[in-house]
Amino acid sequence: MASKRATATATALRLTPQPSPRAATSYLRTTPPFLSPHRRHISAYGYEQAKALTFSKYGEPADVLSLHTHSISPAHSHNLTLRFLAAPINPADINQIQGVYPSKPAFTTALGTATPIAVAGNEGVAEVISLGSSVKGLAKGDWVMMKAPGFGTWRTHAQTTPEHVTRLEDRRGISAITAATVSVNPCTAYRMLRGFGAMRPGDWFVQNGANGGVGRAAIQLARVWGFRSLNIVRGRAEGTDELARELRDLGADVVVTDAELQAPEFRERVKEWTAGGREPVKLALNCVGGKPATAMAKVLAPGGHFVTYGAMSKQPLTLPASLLIFKDVHFHGFWVSKWAEREPDEKKRTVEHVLELVRKGEFKDVPVEELLWEWETKEEELIGAVKGTLEGFRKGKGVFVFGRT
Protein backbone atom coordinates (compact mmCIF):
# COMPACT_ATOMS: atom_id res chain seq x y z
CA MET A 1 0.00 0.00 0.00
CA ALA A 2 2.79 2.45 0.96
CA SER A 3 4.50 1.81 -2.37
CA LYS A 4 1.29 2.59 -4.32
CA ARG A 5 0.83 5.87 -2.41
CA ALA A 6 4.42 6.91 -3.12
CA THR A 7 4.03 6.05 -6.79
CA ALA A 8 0.81 8.10 -7.05
CA THR A 9 2.43 11.10 -5.38
CA ALA A 10 5.52 10.91 -7.60
CA THR A 11 3.34 10.69 -10.72
CA ALA A 12 1.31 13.73 -9.64
CA LEU A 13 4.50 15.73 -9.07
CA ARG A 14 5.87 14.80 -12.50
CA LEU A 15 2.63 15.88 -14.19
CA THR A 16 2.47 19.26 -12.42
CA PRO A 17 4.08 22.03 -14.54
CA GLN A 18 6.96 23.62 -12.62
CA PRO A 19 7.84 27.28 -13.44
CA SER A 20 11.46 28.19 -13.96
CA PRO A 21 13.20 30.06 -11.11
CA ARG A 22 13.48 33.15 -13.32
CA ALA A 23 9.76 33.08 -14.18
CA ALA A 24 8.78 32.61 -10.53
CA THR A 25 10.94 35.54 -9.44
CA SER A 26 9.45 37.79 -12.11
CA TYR A 27 5.92 36.81 -11.08
CA LEU A 28 6.51 37.61 -7.41
CA ARG A 29 7.83 41.08 -8.29
CA THR A 30 4.81 42.02 -10.39
CA THR A 31 1.92 40.42 -8.51
CA PRO A 32 0.54 41.71 -5.16
CA PRO A 33 1.01 38.95 -2.53
CA PHE A 34 -2.69 38.64 -1.70
CA LEU A 35 -3.63 38.23 -5.37
CA SER A 36 -1.00 35.66 -6.34
CA PRO A 37 -2.07 32.03 -6.69
CA HIS A 38 -1.01 30.28 -3.50
CA ARG A 39 1.10 27.17 -3.58
CA ARG A 40 -1.21 24.39 -2.49
CA HIS A 41 0.27 22.15 0.20
CA ILE A 42 -2.12 19.27 -0.35
CA SER A 43 -1.46 15.61 0.40
CA ALA A 44 -2.35 12.74 -1.91
CA TYR A 45 -5.67 12.43 -0.01
CA GLY A 46 -6.78 16.06 -0.50
CA TYR A 47 -5.83 17.33 2.95
CA GLU A 48 -4.94 21.05 3.04
CA GLN A 49 -1.73 21.83 4.92
CA ALA A 50 -2.02 24.87 7.19
CA LYS A 51 0.02 26.92 9.63
CA ALA A 52 -1.21 29.04 12.53
CA LEU A 53 0.16 31.24 15.30
CA THR A 54 -1.23 29.58 18.43
CA PHE A 55 -0.93 29.64 22.20
CA SER A 56 -1.80 27.10 24.90
CA LYS A 57 -1.71 29.54 27.83
CA TYR A 58 -2.06 33.26 28.36
CA GLY A 59 0.99 35.50 28.52
CA GLU A 60 3.12 37.93 26.55
CA PRO A 61 3.06 37.10 22.81
CA ALA A 62 6.83 36.55 22.59
CA ASP A 63 6.60 34.02 25.42
CA VAL A 64 3.50 31.99 24.50
CA LEU A 65 3.03 32.13 20.71
CA SER A 66 4.25 29.29 18.50
CA LEU A 67 3.80 28.35 14.84
CA HIS A 68 1.73 25.18 14.55
CA THR A 69 1.45 23.10 11.36
CA HIS A 70 -1.59 20.88 10.83
CA SER A 71 -3.80 19.28 8.19
CA ILE A 72 -7.34 20.23 7.19
CA SER A 73 -9.60 17.50 5.82
CA PRO A 74 -11.48 18.01 2.53
CA ALA A 75 -14.56 20.20 2.94
CA HIS A 76 -17.82 18.25 3.06
CA SER A 77 -21.44 18.74 4.07
CA HIS A 78 -21.78 22.20 5.74
CA ASN A 79 -18.03 22.87 5.96
CA LEU A 80 -16.00 25.36 3.96
CA THR A 81 -12.23 25.73 3.77
CA LEU A 82 -10.75 29.21 3.83
CA ARG A 83 -7.42 30.61 2.79
CA PHE A 84 -6.57 33.84 4.59
CA LEU A 85 -5.58 36.88 2.53
CA ALA A 86 -4.85 39.48 5.23
CA ALA A 87 -5.17 39.77 9.01
CA PRO A 88 -4.25 42.82 11.11
CA ILE A 89 -2.56 42.92 14.50
CA ASN A 90 -4.85 44.94 16.78
CA PRO A 91 -4.28 45.92 20.43
CA ALA A 92 -7.26 43.72 21.32
CA ASP A 93 -5.47 40.73 19.79
CA ILE A 94 -2.50 41.29 22.08
CA ASN A 95 -4.77 41.76 25.11
CA GLN A 96 -6.53 38.51 24.26
CA ILE A 97 -3.23 36.61 24.17
CA GLN A 98 -2.34 38.19 27.51
CA GLY A 99 -5.66 36.97 28.94
CA VAL A 100 -6.93 40.44 29.88
CA TYR A 101 -9.51 40.91 27.10
CA PRO A 102 -13.19 40.18 27.87
CA SER A 103 -13.63 38.10 24.71
CA LYS A 104 -11.84 34.77 25.10
CA PRO A 105 -10.60 32.53 22.27
CA ALA A 106 -11.63 28.91 21.87
CA PHE A 107 -9.01 26.45 23.10
CA THR A 108 -9.29 23.15 21.22
CA THR A 109 -7.47 19.95 20.31
CA ALA A 110 -9.14 19.91 16.89
CA LEU A 111 -5.91 21.08 15.25
CA GLY A 112 -4.16 17.83 16.15
CA THR A 113 -2.56 18.65 19.49
CA ALA A 114 -2.72 16.76 22.76
CA THR A 115 -3.03 20.03 24.71
CA PRO A 116 -5.81 22.51 23.81
CA ILE A 117 -4.54 25.50 21.84
CA ALA A 118 -6.11 28.71 20.49
CA VAL A 119 -5.35 30.52 17.25
CA ALA A 120 -4.53 34.22 17.76
CA GLY A 121 -6.11 37.10 15.85
CA ASN A 122 -9.69 38.35 15.60
CA GLU A 123 -10.00 40.35 12.38
CA GLY A 124 -9.23 39.45 8.78
CA VAL A 125 -10.47 38.48 5.35
CA ALA A 126 -10.27 35.04 3.74
CA GLU A 127 -11.10 33.43 0.41
CA VAL A 128 -13.34 30.37 0.14
CA ILE A 129 -11.25 27.72 -1.62
CA SER A 130 -13.57 24.73 -1.21
CA LEU A 131 -16.96 23.95 0.30
CA GLY A 132 -19.26 21.05 1.05
CA SER A 133 -22.32 20.18 -0.97
CA SER A 134 -24.73 21.48 1.69
CA VAL A 135 -23.28 25.00 1.90
CA LYS A 136 -25.70 27.63 0.56
CA GLY A 137 -25.13 31.30 -0.25
CA LEU A 138 -21.36 30.97 -0.70
CA ALA A 139 -19.17 29.94 -3.62
CA LYS A 140 -15.56 29.16 -4.30
CA GLY A 141 -13.61 32.41 -4.66
CA ASP A 142 -15.88 34.46 -2.35
CA TRP A 143 -14.23 36.72 0.21
CA VAL A 144 -15.52 36.45 3.77
CA MET A 145 -14.97 38.24 7.08
CA MET A 146 -15.41 36.87 10.58
CA LYS A 147 -18.73 37.56 12.31
CA ALA A 148 -17.39 37.51 15.87
CA PRO A 149 -14.07 37.81 17.72
CA GLY A 150 -12.22 34.71 18.84
CA PHE A 151 -12.22 33.01 15.43
CA GLY A 152 -8.44 33.00 15.11
CA THR A 153 -7.24 34.82 11.99
CA TRP A 154 -3.45 34.58 12.28
CA ARG A 155 -3.27 31.46 10.13
CA THR A 156 -2.91 30.45 6.53
CA HIS A 157 -6.08 28.32 6.32
CA ALA A 158 -9.10 27.37 8.39
CA GLN A 159 -12.19 25.21 8.14
CA THR A 160 -15.51 26.47 9.48
CA THR A 161 -19.24 26.65 8.76
CA PRO A 162 -21.17 29.51 7.10
CA GLU A 163 -22.71 30.94 10.29
CA HIS A 164 -19.27 32.09 11.45
CA VAL A 165 -18.52 34.28 8.43
CA THR A 166 -20.02 37.14 6.45
CA ARG A 167 -19.67 37.29 2.67
CA LEU A 168 -18.26 40.47 1.18
CA GLU A 169 -21.03 41.23 -1.27
CA ASP A 170 -19.18 43.68 -3.51
CA ARG A 171 -15.40 43.45 -3.93
CA ARG A 172 -15.12 46.14 -6.61
CA GLY A 173 -12.30 48.55 -5.79
CA ILE A 174 -11.59 46.87 -2.43
CA SER A 175 -8.17 45.49 -1.54
CA ALA A 176 -7.63 42.58 0.80
CA ILE A 177 -6.07 44.93 3.36
CA THR A 178 -9.13 47.21 3.29
CA ALA A 179 -11.48 44.25 3.72
CA ALA A 180 -9.34 42.87 6.55
CA THR A 181 -9.34 46.10 8.56
CA VAL A 182 -12.87 47.47 8.03
CA SER A 183 -14.82 45.58 10.69
CA VAL A 184 -13.23 46.95 13.89
CA ASN A 185 -11.78 50.47 13.77
CA PRO A 186 -14.03 52.09 11.11
CA CYS A 187 -17.13 50.47 12.62
CA THR A 188 -16.13 51.70 16.10
CA ALA A 189 -15.75 55.28 14.88
CA TYR A 190 -18.93 55.11 12.80
CA ARG A 191 -21.16 53.88 15.61
CA MET A 192 -19.79 56.27 18.25
CA LEU A 193 -20.28 59.30 16.00
CA ARG A 194 -23.78 58.16 15.07
CA GLY A 195 -24.88 56.70 18.39
CA PHE A 196 -24.01 59.40 20.93
CA GLY A 197 -24.55 63.13 21.22
CA ALA A 198 -27.10 63.53 18.41
CA MET A 199 -24.40 65.05 16.23
CA ARG A 200 -25.47 67.36 13.40
CA PRO A 201 -23.52 69.09 10.63
CA GLY A 202 -21.36 71.82 12.14
CA ASP A 203 -21.17 70.19 15.59
CA TRP A 204 -17.80 69.58 17.24
CA PHE A 205 -16.32 66.48 18.82
CA VAL A 206 -12.99 65.99 20.57
CA GLN A 207 -10.92 62.81 20.58
CA ASN A 208 -7.61 61.51 21.86
CA GLY A 209 -5.55 58.85 20.10
CA ALA A 210 -6.48 60.74 16.93
CA ASN A 211 -3.73 59.20 14.81
CA GLY A 212 -4.88 55.63 15.58
CA GLY A 213 -7.19 53.54 13.44
CA VAL A 214 -10.40 54.69 15.13
CA GLY A 215 -9.21 58.29 15.26
CA ARG A 216 -8.39 58.46 11.57
CA ALA A 217 -11.69 56.81 10.70
CA ALA A 218 -13.59 59.33 12.87
CA ILE A 219 -11.85 62.26 11.16
CA GLN A 220 -12.81 61.02 7.71
CA LEU A 221 -16.39 60.13 8.60
CA ALA A 222 -16.79 63.52 10.28
CA ARG A 223 -15.71 65.22 7.08
CA VAL A 224 -18.31 63.24 5.10
CA TRP A 225 -21.07 64.12 7.59
CA GLY A 226 -20.07 67.74 8.16
CA PHE A 227 -18.90 67.37 11.78
CA ARG A 228 -15.89 69.31 13.08
CA SER A 229 -13.10 67.65 15.01
CA LEU A 230 -10.60 68.63 17.70
CA ASN A 231 -7.89 65.98 17.66
CA ILE A 232 -5.32 65.13 20.33
CA VAL A 233 -2.14 63.15 19.64
CA ARG A 234 0.79 62.09 21.79
CA GLY A 235 3.69 64.50 21.66
CA ARG A 236 6.87 63.09 20.19
CA ALA A 237 10.47 64.20 19.79
CA GLU A 238 10.10 64.63 16.04
CA GLY A 239 7.44 64.30 13.38
CA THR A 240 4.58 66.00 15.26
CA ASP A 241 4.11 68.72 12.63
CA GLU A 242 4.13 66.16 9.81
CA LEU A 243 1.55 64.06 11.64
CA ALA A 244 -0.67 67.11 12.19
CA ARG A 245 -0.53 67.93 8.49
CA GLU A 246 -1.38 64.32 7.64
CA LEU A 247 -4.46 64.39 9.87
CA ARG A 248 -5.55 67.77 8.52
CA ASP A 249 -5.30 66.34 5.00
CA LEU A 250 -7.76 63.65 6.12
CA GLY A 251 -10.18 66.34 7.32
CA ALA A 252 -9.13 67.22 10.89
CA ASP A 253 -10.04 70.80 11.88
CA VAL A 254 -7.66 71.14 14.84
CA VAL A 255 -4.71 68.94 15.90
CA VAL A 256 -2.93 69.45 19.26
CA THR A 257 -0.69 67.38 21.54
CA ASP A 258 -1.65 65.92 24.91
CA ALA A 259 0.71 68.44 26.54
CA GLU A 260 -1.23 71.32 24.95
CA LEU A 261 -4.48 69.73 26.09
CA GLN A 262 -3.40 69.84 29.73
CA ALA A 263 -2.08 73.41 29.64
CA PRO A 264 -4.05 75.92 31.79
CA GLU A 265 -4.98 78.06 28.77
CA PHE A 266 -6.37 75.22 26.67
CA ARG A 267 -10.05 75.88 27.33
CA GLU A 268 -9.59 79.48 26.19
CA ARG A 269 -8.09 78.18 22.96
CA VAL A 270 -11.11 75.93 22.50
CA LYS A 271 -13.34 79.00 22.72
CA GLU A 272 -11.35 80.62 19.93
CA TRP A 273 -11.86 77.59 17.69
CA THR A 274 -15.59 77.30 18.49
CA ALA A 275 -16.72 80.88 17.85
CA GLY A 276 -16.28 82.02 21.42
CA GLY A 277 -17.86 78.82 22.73
CA ARG A 278 -21.10 79.34 20.79
CA GLU A 279 -20.44 76.14 18.85
CA PRO A 280 -20.66 73.40 21.50
CA VAL A 281 -18.32 70.43 21.74
CA LYS A 282 -21.00 67.78 22.08
CA LEU A 283 -19.01 64.54 22.02
CA ALA A 284 -15.68 63.18 23.29
CA LEU A 285 -14.09 59.89 22.19
CA ASN A 286 -11.57 58.44 24.66
CA CYS A 287 -9.13 55.58 24.11
CA VAL A 288 -6.38 56.76 26.48
CA GLY A 289 -7.68 57.30 30.01
CA GLY A 290 -5.75 58.91 32.85
CA LYS A 291 -5.27 62.65 33.36
CA PRO A 292 -5.37 63.57 29.65
CA ALA A 293 -8.84 62.03 29.38
CA THR A 294 -10.02 64.02 32.40
CA ALA A 295 -8.73 67.21 30.77
CA MET A 296 -10.57 66.30 27.57
CA ALA A 297 -13.84 65.78 29.47
CA LYS A 298 -13.64 69.35 30.75
CA VAL A 299 -13.82 70.62 27.17
CA LEU A 300 -17.34 69.24 26.71
CA ALA A 301 -20.35 71.51 26.65
CA PRO A 302 -23.16 71.03 29.20
CA GLY A 303 -25.10 67.87 28.38
CA GLY A 304 -22.23 66.50 26.31
CA HIS A 305 -21.40 62.82 25.92
CA PHE A 306 -18.06 61.23 26.79
CA VAL A 307 -17.51 57.76 25.24
CA THR A 308 -14.66 55.48 26.32
CA TYR A 309 -13.65 52.68 23.96
CA GLY A 310 -10.10 52.00 25.13
CA ALA A 311 -7.56 52.62 27.90
CA MET A 312 -4.14 52.72 26.29
CA SER A 313 -2.48 54.44 29.25
CA LYS A 314 -3.84 51.73 31.59
CA GLN A 315 -4.65 54.58 34.00
CA PRO A 316 -8.10 55.02 35.57
CA LEU A 317 -10.46 57.74 34.43
CA THR A 318 -10.96 60.25 37.27
CA LEU A 319 -14.11 62.35 36.96
CA PRO A 320 -14.68 65.64 38.79
CA ALA A 321 -18.12 65.63 40.38
CA SER A 322 -18.82 69.04 38.85
CA LEU A 323 -18.95 67.49 35.37
CA LEU A 324 -21.82 65.27 36.45
CA ILE A 325 -23.64 67.64 38.77
CA PHE A 326 -23.35 71.05 37.13
CA LYS A 327 -22.58 70.23 33.49
CA ASP A 328 -24.66 67.05 33.25
CA VAL A 329 -22.01 65.32 31.14
CA HIS A 330 -22.99 61.75 30.27
CA PHE A 331 -20.32 59.03 30.41
CA HIS A 332 -20.58 55.86 28.34
CA GLY A 333 -18.53 52.84 27.33
CA PHE A 334 -18.52 51.33 23.86
CA TRP A 335 -17.30 47.89 22.77
CA VAL A 336 -17.71 47.23 19.06
CA SER A 337 -17.74 43.43 19.52
CA LYS A 338 -20.74 43.58 21.83
CA TRP A 339 -22.53 45.99 19.50
CA ALA A 340 -21.85 43.70 16.50
CA GLU A 341 -23.17 40.70 18.43
CA ARG A 342 -26.32 42.61 19.32
CA GLU A 343 -26.82 44.25 15.91
CA PRO A 344 -25.36 41.96 13.21
CA ASP A 345 -27.45 43.43 10.40
CA GLU A 346 -26.48 46.96 11.39
CA LYS A 347 -22.82 45.97 11.43
CA LYS A 348 -23.14 44.60 7.90
CA ARG A 349 -24.76 47.86 6.73
CA THR A 350 -22.02 49.87 8.43
CA VAL A 351 -19.27 47.85 6.74
CA GLU A 352 -20.97 48.20 3.36
CA HIS A 353 -21.28 51.98 3.78
CA VAL A 354 -17.62 52.38 4.71
CA LEU A 355 -16.57 50.29 1.73
CA GLU A 356 -18.75 52.42 -0.53
CA LEU A 357 -16.96 55.51 0.80
CA VAL A 358 -13.66 53.79 -0.04
CA ARG A 359 -14.82 53.28 -3.62
CA LYS A 360 -15.77 56.97 -3.86
CA GLY A 361 -12.36 58.02 -2.59
CA GLU A 362 -13.86 59.55 0.57
CA PHE A 363 -12.27 57.11 3.02
CA LYS A 364 -8.67 55.87 3.18
CA ASP A 365 -7.12 52.92 4.95
CA VAL A 366 -5.09 53.55 8.05
CA PRO A 367 -1.35 53.46 7.22
CA VAL A 368 -0.19 49.85 7.43
CA GLU A 369 3.05 47.95 7.67
CA GLU A 370 2.63 44.85 5.52
CA LEU A 371 4.07 41.71 7.11
CA LEU A 372 4.43 39.05 4.42
CA TRP A 373 3.50 35.53 5.55
CA GLU A 374 4.39 32.70 3.18
CA TRP A 375 4.70 28.96 3.72
CA GLU A 376 8.43 29.22 4.34
CA THR A 377 8.20 32.22 6.71
CA LYS A 378 9.89 31.29 9.98
CA GLU A 379 8.22 31.25 13.38
CA GLU A 380 10.61 33.82 14.80
CA GLU A 381 9.81 36.25 11.97
CA LEU A 382 6.06 36.06 12.61
CA ILE A 383 6.33 36.34 16.39
CA GLY A 384 8.87 39.16 15.97
CA ALA A 385 6.35 41.00 13.77
CA VAL A 386 3.72 40.75 16.52
CA LYS A 387 6.19 41.92 19.15
CA GLY A 388 7.39 44.76 16.94
CA THR A 389 3.92 46.27 16.68
CA LEU A 390 3.97 46.92 20.43
CA GLU A 391 7.17 48.93 20.51
CA GLY A 392 7.45 52.69 20.04
CA PHE A 393 5.87 54.78 17.30
CA ARG A 394 4.96 52.51 14.41
CA LYS A 395 4.98 53.36 10.70
CA GLY A 396 1.49 51.90 10.51
CA LYS A 397 -0.78 49.13 11.70
CA GLY A 398 0.88 45.72 11.35
CA VAL A 399 -1.04 43.52 8.90
CA PHE A 400 -0.18 39.96 7.95
CA VAL A 401 -0.48 39.71 4.16
CA PHE A 402 -0.52 36.10 3.00
CA GLY A 403 1.46 35.24 -0.11
CA ARG A 404 2.28 31.72 -1.31
CA THR A 405 0.82 29.56 1.44
C-alpha positions in Angstrom: 0.0 0.0 0.0 2.8 2.5 1.0 4.5 1.8 -2.4 1.3 2.6 -4.3 0.8 5.9 -2.4 4.4 6.9 -3.1 4.0 6.1 -6.8 0.8 8.1 -7.1 2.4 11.1 -5.4 5.5 10.9 -7.6 3.3 10.7 -10.7 1.3 13.7 -9.6 4.5 15.7 -9.1 5.9 14.8 -12.5 2.6 15.9 -14.2 2.5 19.3 -12.4 4.1 22.0 -14.5 7.0 23.6 -12.6 7.8 27.3 -13.4 11.5 28.2 -14.0 13.2 30.1 -11.1 13.5 33.1 -13.3 9.8 33.1 -14.2 8.8 32.6 -10.5 10.9 35.5 -9.4 9.5 37.8 -12.1 5.9 36.8 -11.1 6.5 37.6 -7.4 7.8 41.1 -8.3 4.8 42.0 -10.4 1.9 40.4 -8.5 0.5 41.7 -5.2 1.0 39.0 -2.5 -2.7 38.6 -1.7 -3.6 38.2 -5.4 -1.0 35.7 -6.3 -2.1 32.0 -6.7 -1.0 30.3 -3.5 1.1 27.2 -3.6 -1.2 24.4 -2.5 0.3 22.1 0.2 -2.1 19.3 -0.4 -1.5 15.6 0.4 -2.4 12.7 -1.9 -5.7 12.4 0.0 -6.8 16.1 -0.5 -5.8 17.3 3.0 -4.9 21.1 3.0 -1.7 21.8 4.9 -2.0 24.9 7.2 0.0 26.9 9.6 -1.2 29.0 12.5 0.2 31.2 15.3 -1.2 29.6 18.4 -0.9 29.6 22.2 -1.8 27.1 24.9 -1.7 29.5 27.8 -2.1 33.3 28.4 1.0 35.5 28.5 3.1 37.9 26.5 3.1 37.1 22.8 6.8 36.6 22.6 6.6 34.0 25.4 3.5 32.0 24.5 3.0 32.1 20.7 4.3 29.3 18.5 3.8 28.4 14.8 1.7 25.2 14.5 1.4 23.1 11.4 -1.6 20.9 10.8 -3.8 19.3 8.2 -7.3 20.2 7.2 -9.6 17.5 5.8 -11.5 18.0 2.5 -14.6 20.2 2.9 -17.8 18.2 3.1 -21.4 18.7 4.1 -21.8 22.2 5.7 -18.0 22.9 6.0 -16.0 25.4 4.0 -12.2 25.7 3.8 -10.8 29.2 3.8 -7.4 30.6 2.8 -6.6 33.8 4.6 -5.6 36.9 2.5 -4.8 39.5 5.2 -5.2 39.8 9.0 -4.3 42.8 11.1 -2.6 42.9 14.5 -4.9 44.9 16.8 -4.3 45.9 20.4 -7.3 43.7 21.3 -5.5 40.7 19.8 -2.5 41.3 22.1 -4.8 41.8 25.1 -6.5 38.5 24.3 -3.2 36.6 24.2 -2.3 38.2 27.5 -5.7 37.0 28.9 -6.9 40.4 29.9 -9.5 40.9 27.1 -13.2 40.2 27.9 -13.6 38.1 24.7 -11.8 34.8 25.1 -10.6 32.5 22.3 -11.6 28.9 21.9 -9.0 26.4 23.1 -9.3 23.2 21.2 -7.5 20.0 20.3 -9.1 19.9 16.9 -5.9 21.1 15.3 -4.2 17.8 16.2 -2.6 18.6 19.5 -2.7 16.8 22.8 -3.0 20.0 24.7 -5.8 22.5 23.8 -4.5 25.5 21.8 -6.1 28.7 20.5 -5.3 30.5 17.3 -4.5 34.2 17.8 -6.1 37.1 15.8 -9.7 38.4 15.6 -10.0 40.4 12.4 -9.2 39.5 8.8 -10.5 38.5 5.4 -10.3 35.0 3.7 -11.1 33.4 0.4 -13.3 30.4 0.1 -11.2 27.7 -1.6 -13.6 24.7 -1.2 -17.0 24.0 0.3 -19.3 21.1 1.1 -22.3 20.2 -1.0 -24.7 21.5 1.7 -23.3 25.0 1.9 -25.7 27.6 0.6 -25.1 31.3 -0.2 -21.4 31.0 -0.7 -19.2 29.9 -3.6 -15.6 29.2 -4.3 -13.6 32.4 -4.7 -15.9 34.5 -2.4 -14.2 36.7 0.2 -15.5 36.4 3.8 -15.0 38.2 7.1 -15.4 36.9 10.6 -18.7 37.6 12.3 -17.4 37.5 15.9 -14.1 37.8 17.7 -12.2 34.7 18.8 -12.2 33.0 15.4 -8.4 33.0 15.1 -7.2 34.8 12.0 -3.5 34.6 12.3 -3.3 31.5 10.1 -2.9 30.4 6.5 -6.1 28.3 6.3 -9.1 27.4 8.4 -12.2 25.2 8.1 -15.5 26.5 9.5 -19.2 26.7 8.8 -21.2 29.5 7.1 -22.7 30.9 10.3 -19.3 32.1 11.5 -18.5 34.3 8.4 -20.0 37.1 6.4 -19.7 37.3 2.7 -18.3 40.5 1.2 -21.0 41.2 -1.3 -19.2 43.7 -3.5 -15.4 43.4 -3.9 -15.1 46.1 -6.6 -12.3 48.5 -5.8 -11.6 46.9 -2.4 -8.2 45.5 -1.5 -7.6 42.6 0.8 -6.1 44.9 3.4 -9.1 47.2 3.3 -11.5 44.2 3.7 -9.3 42.9 6.6 -9.3 46.1 8.6 -12.9 47.5 8.0 -14.8 45.6 10.7 -13.2 47.0 13.9 -11.8 50.5 13.8 -14.0 52.1 11.1 -17.1 50.5 12.6 -16.1 51.7 16.1 -15.8 55.3 14.9 -18.9 55.1 12.8 -21.2 53.9 15.6 -19.8 56.3 18.2 -20.3 59.3 16.0 -23.8 58.2 15.1 -24.9 56.7 18.4 -24.0 59.4 20.9 -24.6 63.1 21.2 -27.1 63.5 18.4 -24.4 65.1 16.2 -25.5 67.4 13.4 -23.5 69.1 10.6 -21.4 71.8 12.1 -21.2 70.2 15.6 -17.8 69.6 17.2 -16.3 66.5 18.8 -13.0 66.0 20.6 -10.9 62.8 20.6 -7.6 61.5 21.9 -5.5 58.9 20.1 -6.5 60.7 16.9 -3.7 59.2 14.8 -4.9 55.6 15.6 -7.2 53.5 13.4 -10.4 54.7 15.1 -9.2 58.3 15.3 -8.4 58.5 11.6 -11.7 56.8 10.7 -13.6 59.3 12.9 -11.9 62.3 11.2 -12.8 61.0 7.7 -16.4 60.1 8.6 -16.8 63.5 10.3 -15.7 65.2 7.1 -18.3 63.2 5.1 -21.1 64.1 7.6 -20.1 67.7 8.2 -18.9 67.4 11.8 -15.9 69.3 13.1 -13.1 67.6 15.0 -10.6 68.6 17.7 -7.9 66.0 17.7 -5.3 65.1 20.3 -2.1 63.2 19.6 0.8 62.1 21.8 3.7 64.5 21.7 6.9 63.1 20.2 10.5 64.2 19.8 10.1 64.6 16.0 7.4 64.3 13.4 4.6 66.0 15.3 4.1 68.7 12.6 4.1 66.2 9.8 1.5 64.1 11.6 -0.7 67.1 12.2 -0.5 67.9 8.5 -1.4 64.3 7.6 -4.5 64.4 9.9 -5.6 67.8 8.5 -5.3 66.3 5.0 -7.8 63.6 6.1 -10.2 66.3 7.3 -9.1 67.2 10.9 -10.0 70.8 11.9 -7.7 71.1 14.8 -4.7 68.9 15.9 -2.9 69.4 19.3 -0.7 67.4 21.5 -1.6 65.9 24.9 0.7 68.4 26.5 -1.2 71.3 24.9 -4.5 69.7 26.1 -3.4 69.8 29.7 -2.1 73.4 29.6 -4.1 75.9 31.8 -5.0 78.1 28.8 -6.4 75.2 26.7 -10.0 75.9 27.3 -9.6 79.5 26.2 -8.1 78.2 23.0 -11.1 75.9 22.5 -13.3 79.0 22.7 -11.4 80.6 19.9 -11.9 77.6 17.7 -15.6 77.3 18.5 -16.7 80.9 17.8 -16.3 82.0 21.4 -17.9 78.8 22.7 -21.1 79.3 20.8 -20.4 76.1 18.9 -20.7 73.4 21.5 -18.3 70.4 21.7 -21.0 67.8 22.1 -19.0 64.5 22.0 -15.7 63.2 23.3 -14.1 59.9 22.2 -11.6 58.4 24.7 -9.1 55.6 24.1 -6.4 56.8 26.5 -7.7 57.3 30.0 -5.8 58.9 32.9 -5.3 62.7 33.4 -5.4 63.6 29.7 -8.8 62.0 29.4 -10.0 64.0 32.4 -8.7 67.2 30.8 -10.6 66.3 27.6 -13.8 65.8 29.5 -13.6 69.4 30.8 -13.8 70.6 27.2 -17.3 69.2 26.7 -20.4 71.5 26.6 -23.2 71.0 29.2 -25.1 67.9 28.4 -22.2 66.5 26.3 -21.4 62.8 25.9 -18.1 61.2 26.8 -17.5 57.8 25.2 -14.7 55.5 26.3 -13.6 52.7 24.0 -10.1 52.0 25.1 -7.6 52.6 27.9 -4.1 52.7 26.3 -2.5 54.4 29.2 -3.8 51.7 31.6 -4.6 54.6 34.0 -8.1 55.0 35.6 -10.5 57.7 34.4 -11.0 60.3 37.3 -14.1 62.3 37.0 -14.7 65.6 38.8 -18.1 65.6 40.4 -18.8 69.0 38.9 -19.0 67.5 35.4 -21.8 65.3 36.5 -23.6 67.6 38.8 -23.3 71.1 37.1 -22.6 70.2 33.5 -24.7 67.1 33.3 -22.0 65.3 31.1 -23.0 61.8 30.3 -20.3 59.0 30.4 -20.6 55.9 28.3 -18.5 52.8 27.3 -18.5 51.3 23.9 -17.3 47.9 22.8 -17.7 47.2 19.1 -17.7 43.4 19.5 -20.7 43.6 21.8 -22.5 46.0 19.5 -21.8 43.7 16.5 -23.2 40.7 18.4 -26.3 42.6 19.3 -26.8 44.2 15.9 -25.4 42.0 13.2 -27.4 43.4 10.4 -26.5 47.0 11.4 -22.8 46.0 11.4 -23.1 44.6 7.9 -24.8 47.9 6.7 -22.0 49.9 8.4 -19.3 47.8 6.7 -21.0 48.2 3.4 -21.3 52.0 3.8 -17.6 52.4 4.7 -16.6 50.3 1.7 -18.7 52.4 -0.5 -17.0 55.5 0.8 -13.7 53.8 0.0 -14.8 53.3 -3.6 -15.8 57.0 -3.9 -12.4 58.0 -2.6 -13.9 59.5 0.6 -12.3 57.1 3.0 -8.7 55.9 3.2 -7.1 52.9 5.0 -5.1 53.5 8.1 -1.3 53.5 7.2 -0.2 49.9 7.4 3.1 47.9 7.7 2.6 44.8 5.5 4.1 41.7 7.1 4.4 39.1 4.4 3.5 35.5 5.5 4.4 32.7 3.2 4.7 29.0 3.7 8.4 29.2 4.3 8.2 32.2 6.7 9.9 31.3 10.0 8.2 31.3 13.4 10.6 33.8 14.8 9.8 36.3 12.0 6.1 36.1 12.6 6.3 36.3 16.4 8.9 39.2 16.0 6.4 41.0 13.8 3.7 40.8 16.5 6.2 41.9 19.2 7.4 44.8 16.9 3.9 46.3 16.7 4.0 46.9 20.4 7.2 48.9 20.5 7.5 52.7 20.0 5.9 54.8 17.3 5.0 52.5 14.4 5.0 53.4 10.7 1.5 51.9 10.5 -0.8 49.1 11.7 0.9 45.7 11.3 -1.0 43.5 8.9 -0.2 40.0 8.0 -0.5 39.7 4.2 -0.5 36.1 3.0 1.5 35.2 -0.1 2.3 31.7 -1.3 0.8 29.6 1.4 
